[in-house]
Amino acid sequence: MSGRTGARVEPAAIERRRAAITAEIAALGLPLPGSLVERRTRCGNPGCRCHGDPPQLHGPYLTWTRKVQNKTVTRTLDTEQAKRLRPLIDNARRLRELVTELETLALGHIDQAQPTPRS
């Protein structure tokens, strides 16, 4: 939060921001990791319009890509499925942002803690 500037942030301000972040996390809908991509492709038929000048590529093909057990998994979706998934993917992205901010707050809290004297 302010570890970069060197200014001291009050513990009450840190707590208020933490409470706001946790409230926003609680209000988020279901998160779904991954990304939605629109792809256009060429086929293998040399006489097809996709090889013309100018090319008219096939598609759009909507795909959802994510990691499952350290493997990339891609699924082709129809337009309705993509519309339903987009808000869930946006929720996952926002959740990651909020967790990163909580981690930053925790680091700021640690940096401001008074060292305990050793006996």
N, C-alpha and C positions, 0 to 999 in steps of 0.2 A: 504494500500500500504506500508507505512513505519511506521504506528502507533505502530507496534510491536517493531521496532528497536529504536525508539525515534529520528531518523534522520529527519530533516526537508526537505520536498520535495517542490520544487519551484512551485508556482501556474502555471507557464508556462508549466512545465512538466506534471502537472495534466491535464491541458487543452489539451495538445498534446495527452495524452493517451485517454482522453474522446473523442476527435475527431476521433482517430483511432478506438475506440470501436464503436462509432455510425456509422462510415463508414462500419465497418464489419457487423453490424446489418442490415444496408441498403442493403448490398450485399447478405445477406442470402436469401435462397429460402423460400418457405412456411414451417412453422413449424407445426408439428403434435405431440401432447403429447402422452405419453404412452410408451410401450415397446413391442418388438417382442420376442417371446419365441418359441423354438422348443421343443415339448413334444413327448414322446413315452409312450405308455400305455399297460396295460394288459386288456384282455376282461374277461367276466364271464364264458366262455366256458372252463371247466377243461381239455378237450382233445386238446386244441389249442396249437400251437407252442409257444405261449407267456408264457405258464406255463412249458415248457420243461426245460431240463438241458443241455446246458445253454439256458436261455430264449431268444426268438427272439421277441422282443416287436413290437407292431403295431406302425406305424408312419413312418416318422416324421409328426407331426401335427403342423403347424405354427399358432400361435395365437398372436393377437394384443390385449393388455390389457390397459385400460385407465380408468380414472374417469370421469363420467358424472353426474353432480348434486349430488356429494358426494356418488355415487354408482359406484362400479367396474363393468365395462362392458368388456366382452371378446368376440372376434370375431375370428372364424377360417378362415384362409386365404389359398389361393393356392399359389404356388411358385411365380407366376408372380405378384400377389398382394403384397406379401411380399417384392419383389424386388423394387416395386414402392414406398412402404411405408418407407423402411429403410432410404433413404436420408432425408425424411421429419422428421422422428423421430430424426435423427442425428442433423438436423437443430434446433429442439426444445431444444435438450440437449445443443448445443452450445449457443443458445439464453439465456438459464438460466445461463450459465457460465458467459456470457458477462454482463448480468444484475447484477449478484452478484459482478462482478468487478467494475461496475459503482457505486453500493452502497458502496463498500469499498472506492472508490475514494471520494465519497461525505462525508463519515465519516472522511477521512483524511483531507478534506478541512475544515470541521467544527472544527476538533481538532486543526488546525493551525490558525484558525481565532482569531484575537486579541479581547480579551474581551472589551466590550464597557463600559466605566465608567458610573456609575449611578450618577445622580445629586441629 
